[in-house]
Amino acid sequence: MLSWVLTFLIIAIIAGVLGFTGIAVASAEIAKVIFFIFIVLFIVSLIMQLVNKR
């Protein structure tokens, strides 16, 4: 999942440098959404591991 975030972030940076602001903004937003989904899934996984150890 982090590889998708990095991919969209690189697309956003390249598009921003080349002047394609619409594509840059869209790619950055997609990267942010995927990153927050990753963080939520990571926290849920961490909590599940702690619950299962007991």
Long-range contacts (C-beta under 8 A, 24 or more apart in sequence): 1-34, 1-37, 1-38, 1-41, 2-35, 2-38, 4-31, 4-34, 5-31, 5-34, 5-35, 5-38, 8-34
